[in-house]
Amino acid sequence: MKLSQQQTEALHHFKGPALTLAVPGAGKTTVLIHRILHLMEKHDISSNKILSITFSKNQTADMKERFLTTAQKYGINAEAHFHTIHAFSYKILREYLKKNHLSFTLIEGNHEFNRYKLIRRIYYEKYHQSISQEEIERFNTHYSLMKNKMIPLEIYLENTTVPHKFKDLYLSYEKIKEKHFFIDFEDMLYKTYEILEKDKSILKRIKNQYPFIQVDEAQDTSALQIQIINKIAAPENNLFIVADDDQSIYRFRGAEPSYLLNFKNHYPEGKIYFIEENFRSTPTIINTADIIIQKNKNRYEKNIFTSKDDLTPIRLIKTKTAAGQYKFLSQELKDTNNITAILFRNNLSALALTDYLEKENISYHIKSSPAQYLNHFFLEDLLYIKQFSENLTDQQLFEKIYYKLGAYISKKQLSFLPTFDENTPILDRLLDDPMIQVYQEEKIRNAKKILDKIRNSDIPEAIDLICYELQYEDYLDKKLSLEDRTESIQFLIESYKQIFKNCRSAEELLDKRKKLLLDLKHREKTNSNLILSTIHRSKGLEYDRVYLIDLIEGDFPSRSREPALSERILHSEEERRLFYVGMTRAKKELILITSKERNHTKVKISRFYEEVKKIKSSR
């Protein structure tokens, strides 16, 4: 393979720190592999002396395979050391434990003990109720961010809006881990850092073993990961970093481009290389993406270019509703043989879409499953309320929803229900209670009327009645905002109404949900030319044709929940980087899709869609 001048200049770097800024589609993996071979051939450095830190397991496997293939072409028989930071840290941790006759249980992937199960157990023991999947995910997000940024708990709590039970859960979780010698992924990194700090013999051995270090996708490394790498590399700092600050999209995991932007401050003697030729996309895609990303202020200036001459325009599609969006996609996708991706900001975008594709008998492979929304507390509540409307004497169901009916019913009143005839509808029992308050009576009579309507309605009608007449939307809005919501309420409502539009009863809803979950599980294993994925999961990949969907303000870009202006700016810039990553997955065709309405309510078109439209019209 013929390498460009910029690629060649970068891979010829020998000693000392270097930052190589590679634009999307620049062949950075090729550079990393050829640099190993260059160090071996020109500087007599054994491949066993070169450590390459990769971003993911899949990337590790791919780079190992590509290295072996490339080495064989040059008649070189060698094995290179590619590891994820977690895999590498685990090796260090095991060495330390063996040396000191200690033992720990890694709970990640453990069937008996894992973070999800432990948090569920802690929550139930502390609060005597079950924790939702959404709450666990929010806990994990904050936990991981705090650990990866190396922020002490109290400081994190002072500067971040967290769920109100986060501190108690965190302290209990840490206590259990300490008591039973459990460690999770974050512990693995932090304990590795501590080992390198205090065990000089292990640190010395690793330094001697790996005098040369390469880091791929460095824009995605957290502060903790950087500290580990720097520890091993110092003081020689034979550190070859490949990154693109414009593709830094994992801030929620503690990654930020600031480390790259401050590279010269960390390493005054370091060199910066640019690899700016994109071998993947058309000039139209590249030039448009470049204009989009230049609106960010905190970045390295790059002169991205391509030698391709395909001038296929970017298509802009505006539908009235989300259903119109799905109809357009199904028409487009029926006869395609190209490798095609439908990319989205949030998994929620895939929920109604997958149902539509199933109905149209269009095969697809899904990389990012929206199954979490089929087990969402919102859907559970809708189901329980519908079930209760169909059986107004079911006390167990009533106890799950009574505080969501807007009738100000107290727990104390629940305790008196068994004193009444069990065949009497529960709301009638409450109305017969001599202790009932006047304001409650009015609310309960209203709830009773609405529940009668819900019983005789199909699921979409029932959803509207629950959300707007029972005023459940107010409860939902409050709950989601308190819990750092990422999804749009109207988006959730619209998606549920779309996929359950032919269901009339709670039983039919349950059957439909079961089918959808089975479909999704099947499609995760299906081989297809059509891939559905979040943009995060598509990073590093490429497709002939890319559809970016649900380009609506508030969804993409998503809203920042942080009050501080500095945080909102950081959020806005990352959303723009995410859009840039999505655009640059496309090799030949890029189609942007938005809708005018969501759940019969007018919405604002994404600023990114409007910016591309303006760029397109100016040509």
Secondary structure, 3 states (H helix, E strand, C coil): CCCCHHHHHHHCCCCCCEEEEECCCCCHHHHHHHHHHHHHHHHCCCHHHEEEEECCHHHHHHHHHHHHHHHHHCCCCCCCEEEEHHHHHHHHHHHHHHHCCCCCEECCCCCCCCHHHHHHHHHHHHHCCCCCHHHHHHHHHHHHHHHHCCCCHHHHHHHCCCCCCHHHHHHHHHHHHHHHCEECHHHHHHHHHHHHHHCHHHHHHHHHHCCEEEECCHHHCEHHHHHHHHHHHCCCCCEEEEECHHHCCCHHHCECCHHHHCHHHHCCCCEEEEECECCCCCHHHHHHHHHHHCCCCCCCCCCCECCCCCCCCCEEEEECCHHHHHHHHHHHHCCCCCCEEEEECCCCHHHHHHHHHHHCCCCCEECCCCHHHHCCHHHHHHHHHHHHHHCCCCHHHHHHHHHHCCCCCCHHHHHCHHHCCCCCCHHHHHHCCCCCCHHHHHHHHHHHHHHHHHHCCCHHHHHHHHHHHCCHHHHHHHHHHHCCCCCCHHHHHHHHHHHCCCCCCHHHHHHHHHHHHHHHHHHCCCCCCEEEEEHHHHCCCCEEEEEECCCECEECCECCCCCCHHHHHHHHHHHHHHHHHHHCCEEEEEEEEEECEECCEECCECHHHHHHHHHHHCC
